[in-house]
Structures are given as C-alpha cells and as structure tokens.
C-alpha cells in the first residue's frame, strides 16, 4: 500500500511547491467519459475529431481539472484538504499520450485555515495547458494515511 502525508495549515509556507504527474492514455479517456457522462465525440471518435480544429482526439478539459484535484488531495496540502473553489483557463488541448504535470504553489495563507494555491498544468513540452487558482481549507493536523487500492476495472 502507498502511504502519503499532508502538510497542515501551520506548516504551509507561501512559495511552497509540489507537483503531480500523469500520462493520459486511452483507458483514462474511456473511464472519464463513463464516469462523467461526457461522450462528446471529439474525445472518443477519431473520425469525428479529424474534422475538428484539433485534427485528432483530445482529452476532456475537466480531466486536467481532476488531476489538479488529485494533486491538491495527495500532495499539497494533501489528505484532509477540502476544496472551496477553483478557477481554470484552458490554454491548449491535451492529447492522448501527453504527460501532464500539475504544479502547485502556495500563494497566500488566509484566515481560518484557508489557503490560495496556484494550479497550473503543463504538458511534456513545458507548454501550459491549464492555468488556474484554488482556494482550499487546509488540514489542521499532520497525518499520514494509506491510500486504498482501487478494484480492477474492465471494459466489456
């Protein structure tokens, strides 16, 4: 099992950074479409996507948003963090096979354990694909947790 630790509000510092990385594959697109209900053919149908301005299939925009959520929940501040809000500007398409890196930076510590966090997603070419900012409620106490194993998922 994987164990991860958080950074409680008292230990967070402005300028503190963390990152989270994921390569987008076919399974991710299929699972995200199934989970979200977003079956837009630009994500799922290569023939349809070829006729769009992207010329090929692209990942759902909110897939990148989900990676930001994972980064906040699993890296900085980490387990116990509660999302209060998120802004996102999508600047480039994400394609299958892209390796995305979410970069987080603590921008400001606010009253009542609230924190402003810069949330940016880059592709493998160091091009920004999402630019945003989150406001979260940081955990009050430090803790280490075990991540639950996910059950196998099959398509059929």
C-alpha positions in Angstrom: 0.0 0.0 0.0 1.0 3.6 -0.6 1.3 5.9 2.3 1.1 9.7 1.9 1.4 12.6 4.4 -0.2 16.0 4.4 1.1 19.5 5.3 -1.1 21.1 7.9 -2.0 24.8 7.7 0.5 25.7 10.4 3.4 24.2 8.4 2.4 25.7 5.0 4.6 28.5 3.7 4.0 31.0 0.9 6.0 29.9 -2.1 5.9 26.2 -1.1 5.6 24.0 -4.2 4.6 20.5 -5.2 3.9 18.6 -8.4 1.9 15.6 -9.6 2.4 13.8 -12.9 0.2 11.6 -15.1 0.3 10.4 -18.7 -3.0 10.4 -20.5 -4.0 7.1 -22.0 -7.0 5.5 -23.8 -8.2 4.0 -20.5 -8.3 7.4 -18.8 -10.4 8.9 -21.6 -12.8 5.9 -21.6 -13.1 6.0 -17.8 -13.6 9.7 -17.6 -16.3 9.6 -20.3 -18.1 6.8 -18.5 -17.8 8.5 -15.1 -18.7 12.0 -16.2 -21.2 11.1 -18.9 -19.4 13.5 -21.3 -19.3 11.4 -24.5 -18.5 14.3 -26.9 -17.1 12.6 -30.0 -14.1 14.9 -30.0 -12.9 12.7 -27.1 -14.0 9.3 -28.3 -14.3 9.2 -32.1 -11.1 9.6 -34.2 -13.0 10.2 -37.5 -15.1 12.9 -35.9 -12.1 14.5 -34.2 -10.2 14.6 -37.5 -12.8 17.1 -38.8 -12.3 19.5 -35.9 -9.8 22.3 -35.3 -7.8 19.8 -33.2 -7.4 17.2 -36.1 -7.3 14.4 -33.5 -9.0 13.2 -30.3 -8.3 15.3 -27.2 -8.8 14.6 -23.5 -11.8 16.2 -21.7 -10.9 19.6 -20.3 -12.1 18.6 -16.9 -9.7 15.6 -16.9 -7.0 18.2 -16.3 -9.2 19.6 -13.5 -9.4 16.2 -11.9 -5.6 16.0 -11.9 -5.5 19.3 -10.1 -7.8 17.9 -7.5 -5.7 14.8 -7.2 -2.5 17.0 -6.8 -4.2 19.1 -4.0 -5.6 16.0 -2.3 -2.5 13.8 -2.5 0.5 16.2 -2.4 -0.1 19.8 -1.2 -1.7 20.3 1.3 -2.6 16.6 0.9 -5.0 14.3 2.8 -7.7 16.1 4.7 -7.8 19.1 2.4 -11.2 20.4 1.4 -11.8 22.2 -1.9 -13.6 25.6 -1.6 -13.2 26.8 -5.2 -11.2 26.6 -8.4 -10.7 28.8 -11.4 -9.3 27.3 -14.6 -8.4 28.7 -18.0 -7.8 26.0 -20.7 -5.0 27.3 -22.9 -4.0 24.2 -25.1 -5.6 20.9 -25.9 -4.5 17.8 -24.1 -3.9 14.8 -26.4 -3.7 11.1 -25.8 -0.2 10.2 -24.8 0.6 13.6 -23.3 2.4 13.6 -20.0 0.8 16.2 -17.7 2.5 17.8 -14.7 0.3 19.7 -12.2 2.4 22.3 -10.4 1.1 23.8 -7.2 2.3 26.8 -5.3 1.1 28.2 -2.1 0.2 31.9 -2.9 -1.4 33.1 0.4 -2.4 31.8 3.8 -5.9 33.2 4.7 -7.8 33.2 8.0 -9.5 30.1 9.3 -7.1 27.6 7.7 -8.0 28.7 4.1 -5.2 28.8 1.5 -4.9 30.2 -2.0 -3.0 27.8 -4.3 -1.7 28.4 -7.9 -2.7 25.4 -10.0 -1.0 25.1 -13.4 -0.9 22.1 -15.7 1.9 21.6 -18.2 2.4 19.1 -21.0 5.7 17.2 -21.7 6.8 20.2 -23.9 6.6 22.6 -21.0 3.5 24.2 -22.6 0.9 25.4 -20.1 -2.4 23.6 -20.8 -4.4 24.9 -17.8 -3.8 28.0 -15.7 -5.8 28.5 -12.5 -6.1 29.0 -8.8 -7.7 27.1 -6.0 -8.9 28.1 -2.6 -8.8 25.2 -0.1 -9.3 24.5 3.5 -6.0 23.0 4.7 -5.9 20.3 7.3 -5.4 21.4 10.9 -3.2 18.4 11.9 -0.4 16.5 10.3 -1.3 12.9 9.4 -0.1 10.0 7.3 -2.7 7.8 5.6 -2.7 4.7 3.5 -4.3 5.0 0.0 -6.9 2.4 -0.7 -6.2 0.0 -3.6 -8.7 0.5 -6.4 -10.5 -2.5 -7.7 -9.7 -3.7 -11.3 -11.8 -2.1 -13.9 -12.6 -4.0 -17.1 -14.4 -2.9 -20.3 -16.8 -5.4 -21.9 
